[in-house]
């Protein structure tokens, strides 16, 4: 198994198979900001809220894009990660080809103009957050496995519900075995 638990902005957190917290059960979290002294912000990539962005925001351009549950913190807020950091002012670099946030009015303009398509963006209600040192404690206690993000995990993987299994399969070795573990122990 993993011996080094190093995380940084752009890392993936992969929930251990029997994590008890229902917010994070079999989740894959993209870390968009990680600062040891200040804390960590990320978004669960593989839990849909079964709504389109237009259903959530009345004044949004006509746009087909699913909204995901980013995490249990401030679930009344909207966040987005995208591939268009070169077009969207104030976007924060996360990893190769992945950016977080940016000017919301310009985002709506770029969508209306057809310069951002649904394949370029993911929306999240809420976020996942850890205070300084909290994530490190969870890593030490084995709540999470770590991984490397790839743009395809975020924007091109369908269905997103399979992402947990696919990320572990791609890690190889014993992780492939973990990926095949049943969702509940009763199935053994």
LUMTORSE-562046 format. One record per residue (C-alpha): residue number from 1; x, y negated, z negated. Coordinates in nm, 3 decimals, always signed. Layout:
N
(NUM (X Y Z))
...
END
This chain:
188
(1 (+0.000 +0.000 +0.000))
(2 (+0.096 -0.366 +0.009))
(3 (+0.363 -0.472 -0.235))
(4 (+0.390 -0.841 -0.148))
(5 (+0.084 -1.062 -0.191))
(6 (+0.183 -1.381 -0.014))
(7 (-0.087 -1.609 +0.117))
(8 (-0.079 -1.938 +0.299))
(9 (-0.310 -2.151 +0.509))
(10 (-0.416 -1.929 +0.798))
(11 (-0.397 -1.602 +0.602))
(12 (-0.682 -1.356 +0.581))
(13 (-0.816 -1.214 +0.258))
(14 (-0.974 -0.872 +0.300))
(15 (-1.195 -0.754 +0.016))
(16 (-1.103 -0.424 -0.147))
(17 (-1.360 -0.154 -0.053))
(18 (-1.539 -0.147 -0.388))
(19 (-1.523 -0.513 -0.484))
(20 (-1.811 -0.571 -0.724))
(21 (-1.886 -0.935 -0.639))
(22 (-2.177 -0.927 -0.390))
(23 (-2.065 -1.261 -0.243))
(24 (-1.747 -1.099 -0.115))
(25 (-1.839 -0.733 -0.063))
(26 (-1.652 -0.610 +0.246))
(27 (-1.573 -0.966 +0.345))
(28 (-1.292 -1.112 +0.551))
(29 (-1.202 -1.467 +0.443))
(30 (-0.998 -1.709 +0.652))
(31 (-0.796 -1.943 +0.429))
(32 (-0.811 -2.294 +0.576))
(33 (-0.626 -2.468 +0.295))
(34 (-0.397 -2.313 +0.036))
(35 (-0.205 -2.524 -0.212))
(36 (-0.071 -2.351 -0.522))
(37 (-0.114 -2.659 -0.742))
(38 (-0.454 -2.769 -0.613))
(39 (-0.636 -2.454 -0.506))
(40 (-0.763 -2.277 -0.199))
(41 (-1.050 -2.317 +0.047))
(42 (-1.164 -2.051 +0.292))
(43 (-1.462 -1.919 +0.482))
(44 (-1.613 -1.570 +0.495))
(45 (-1.603 -1.478 +0.862))
(46 (-1.836 -1.180 +0.867))
(47 (-2.159 -1.268 +0.684))
(48 (-2.432 -1.429 +0.893))
(49 (-2.715 -1.633 +0.743))
(50 (-2.931 -1.528 +1.041))
(51 (-2.989 -1.884 +1.159))
(52 (-2.876 -2.092 +1.453))
(53 (-2.718 -2.433 +1.393))
(54 (-3.022 -2.607 +1.548))
(55 (-3.248 -2.443 +1.289))
(56 (-3.031 -2.578 +1.010))
(57 (-2.984 -2.932 +1.143))
(58 (-3.270 -3.112 +1.315))
(59 (-3.056 -3.387 +1.472))
(60 (-2.804 -3.146 +1.627))
(61 (-2.769 -3.112 +2.007))
(62 (-2.939 -2.813 +2.172))
(63 (-2.673 -2.550 +2.107))
(64 (-2.679 -2.176 +2.048))
(65 (-2.439 -2.098 +1.765))
(66 (-2.492 -1.865 +1.472))
(67 (-2.432 -1.996 +1.119))
(68 (-2.231 -1.787 +0.874))
(69 (-2.220 -1.775 +0.494))
(70 (-1.886 -1.938 +0.418))
(71 (-1.901 -1.855 +0.048))
(72 (-2.081 -1.929 -0.276))
(73 (-1.948 -2.283 -0.331))
(74 (-2.167 -2.577 -0.224))
(75 (-2.397 -2.371 -0.003))
(76 (-2.580 -2.690 +0.095))
(77 (-2.275 -2.812 +0.292))
(78 (-2.186 -2.739 +0.655))
(79 (-1.833 -2.661 +0.773))
(80 (-1.686 -2.549 +1.103))
(81 (-1.374 -2.395 +1.248))
(82 (-1.299 -2.427 +1.616))
(83 (-1.046 -2.404 +1.897))
(84 (-1.063 -2.769 +2.004))
(85 (-0.818 -2.946 +1.774))
(86 (-0.683 -3.139 +2.073))
(87 (-1.029 -3.294 +2.137))
(88 (-1.173 -3.335 +1.789))
(89 (-1.030 -3.622 +1.583))
(90 (-0.924 -3.544 +1.224))
(91 (-0.931 -3.165 +1.276))
(92 (-0.691 -2.979 +1.047))
(93 (-0.460 -2.715 +1.192))
(94 (-0.514 -2.372 +1.034))
(95 (-0.331 -2.129 +1.263))
(96 (-0.251 -2.088 +1.633))
(97 (-0.565 -2.193 +1.820))
(98 (-0.771 -2.238 +1.501))
(99 (-0.871 -2.574 +1.349))
(100 (-1.097 -2.676 +1.062))
(101 (-1.340 -2.967 +1.062))
(102 (-1.300 -3.301 +1.230))
(103 (-1.516 -3.599 +1.318))
(104 (-1.876 -3.470 +1.308))
(105 (-2.023 -3.737 +1.537))
(106 (-1.757 -3.666 +1.796))
(107 (-1.829 -3.293 +1.758))
(108 (-2.193 -3.354 +1.849))
(109 (-2.085 -3.568 +2.146))
(110 (-1.843 -3.299 +2.270))
(111 (-2.114 -3.035 +2.240))
(112 (-2.367 -3.254 +2.425))
(113 (-2.106 -3.312 +2.698))
(114 (-2.040 -2.939 +2.736))
(115 (-1.677 -2.973 +2.623))
(116 (-1.733 -2.744 +2.326))
(117 (-1.917 -2.418 +2.388))
(118 (-2.049 -2.166 +2.136))
(119 (-1.743 -1.943 +2.196))
(120 (-1.522 -2.229 +2.068))
(121 (-1.676 -2.282 +1.724))
(122 (-1.812 -2.113 +1.411))
(123 (-2.036 -2.287 +1.159))
(124 (-2.051 -2.205 +0.786))
(125 (-2.296 -2.287 +0.510))
(126 (-2.087 -2.325 +0.195))
(127 (-1.730 -2.219 +0.139))
(128 (-1.512 -1.996 -0.073))
(129 (-1.294 -2.178 -0.323))
(130 (-1.035 -2.093 -0.585))
(131 (-0.885 -2.326 -0.842))
(132 (-0.508 -2.348 -0.889))
(133 (-0.375 -2.005 -0.982))
(134 (-0.713 -1.828 -0.957))
(135 (-0.650 -1.664 -0.619))
(136 (-0.304 -1.552 -0.729))
(137 (-0.462 -1.380 -1.033))
(138 (-0.716 -1.206 -0.809))
(139 (-0.438 -1.087 -0.580))
(140 (-0.235 -0.953 -0.874))
(141 (-0.540 -0.767 -1.004))
(142 (-0.599 -0.608 -0.663))
(143 (-0.926 -0.773 -0.560))
(144 (-0.790 -0.859 -0.215))
(145 (-0.569 -0.725 +0.058))
(146 (-0.398 -0.980 +0.280))
(147 (-0.375 -0.997 +0.655))
(148 (-0.276 -1.209 +0.949))
(149 (-0.543 -1.398 +1.139))
(150 (-0.585 -1.374 +1.512))
(151 (-0.803 -1.610 +1.709))
(152 (-1.004 -1.312 +1.841))
(153 (-1.108 -1.219 +1.485))
(154 (-1.266 -1.560 +1.444))
(155 (-1.416 -1.638 +1.784))
(156 (-1.437 -1.322 +1.996))
(157 (-1.524 -1.036 +1.763))
(158 (-1.875 -0.897 +1.791))
(159 (-2.053 -0.785 +1.595))
(160 (-1.897 -0.982 +1.310))
(161 (-2.035 -0.728 +1.059))
(162 (-1.768 -0.482 +1.186))
(163 (-1.482 -0.725 +1.126))
(164 (-1.378 -0.582 +0.786))
(165 (-1.326 -0.237 +0.939))
(166 (-1.151 -0.371 +1.249))
(167 (-0.905 -0.589 +1.054))
(168 (-0.807 -0.293 +0.835))
(169 (-0.777 -0.063 +1.139))
(170 (-0.542 -0.313 +1.303))
(171 (-0.323 -0.319 +0.990))
(172 (-0.263 +0.053 +1.049))
(173 (-0.118 +0.317 +0.815))
(174 (-0.321 +0.372 +0.496))
(175 (-0.541 +0.073 +0.576))
(176 (-0.701 +0.275 +0.858))
(177 (-0.809 +0.530 +0.596))
(178 (-0.945 +0.255 +0.368))
(179 (-1.145 +0.115 +0.663))
(180 (-1.330 +0.447 +0.688))
(181 (-1.435 +0.455 +0.321))
(182 (-1.813 +0.460 +0.272))
(183 (-1.984 +0.144 +0.155))
(184 (-2.100 +0.310 -0.168))
(185 (-1.938 +0.583 -0.369))
(186 (-2.263 +0.780 -0.364))
(187 (-2.197 +0.869 +0.000))
(188 (-1.885 +1.074 -0.085))
END
